[in-house]
Amino acid sequence: MSSAAWGDPNDTDGTIADEPASMKAAAAARVPQLSAGGGMPYRGLVSLARAAIGVPTAGLSRPPTSYRPERHAASLATHLVSA
């Protein structure tokens, strides 16, 4: 399978796979610190927004306040390391 199918950030064929890389580049142009550590601050913010807003809004999880803080920390650490 080609790397483009996995959202290769160097893939610029104009498809939806380009969107995350484009958003990261635009955000980093305004706030260069988001690129620190291979983009870890950016990944953390995106993961936080997805977990706290996107997934509960879509009805795929309970509200964030129903989880213990330790669960949030473990989830964020997992997303930072695996992204």
C-alpha positions in Angstrom: 0.0 0.0 0.0 1.4 3.4 -0.9 2.3 5.9 1.8 -0.3 8.3 0.4 -3.0 6.0 1.6 -1.8 6.5 5.2 -1.9 10.3 5.0 1.7 10.9 4.0 2.4 14.6 4.9 4.4 14.9 1.6 1.4 13.8 -0.4 0.0 16.9 -2.0 -2.5 15.7 -4.6 -5.3 17.9 -3.2 -7.2 15.1 -1.5 -8.6 15.0 2.0 -5.4 13.3 3.1 -3.6 16.7 2.6 -5.8 18.5 5.1 -4.1 17.6 8.4 -0.7 18.5 7.0 -2.0 21.8 5.6 -3.6 22.7 8.9 -0.4 21.9 10.8 1.6 24.0 8.4 -0.8 27.0 8.7 -0.8 26.8 12.5 3.0 26.5 12.7 3.4 29.5 10.4 1.5 31.6 13.0 2.8 29.9 16.1 6.2 28.3 15.4 6.3 26.7 18.8 3.7 24.2 17.6 6.4 22.5 15.5 8.6 21.9 18.6 9.5 18.3 19.2 8.3 17.1 15.8 4.9 18.8 16.2 4.1 17.3 19.6 2.3 20.5 20.9 0.1 20.5 17.8 -0.7 16.8 18.1 -1.6 17.4 21.7 -4.0 20.2 20.9 -5.6 18.3 18.1 -6.0 15.2 20.3 -7.4 17.3 23.1 -10.0 18.9 20.8 -10.9 15.6 19.3 -11.4 13.9 22.7 -13.1 16.7 24.5 -15.3 18.0 21.7 -15.4 15.9 18.5 -15.9 12.4 19.8 -18.5 13.2 22.5 -20.4 15.5 20.0 -20.6 12.6 17.5 -22.1 10.4 20.3 -19.1 8.0 20.3 -18.2 8.5 23.9 -19.4 9.8 27.2 -18.8 13.5 28.1 -15.2 14.2 29.1 -16.2 15.0 32.7 -17.3 11.4 33.2 -13.7 10.1 32.9 -11.1 10.2 35.7 -8.1 12.6 35.1 -5.7 9.6 35.0 -7.6 8.2 31.9 -7.3 11.6 30.1 -3.6 11.7 30.9 -3.0 8.2 29.6 -5.0 8.8 26.5 -3.1 12.0 25.7 0.3 10.3 26.3 -0.8 7.5 23.9 -1.7 9.9 21.2 1.5 12.0 21.5 3.7 8.9 21.3 1.8 7.1 18.5 1.1 10.0 16.3 
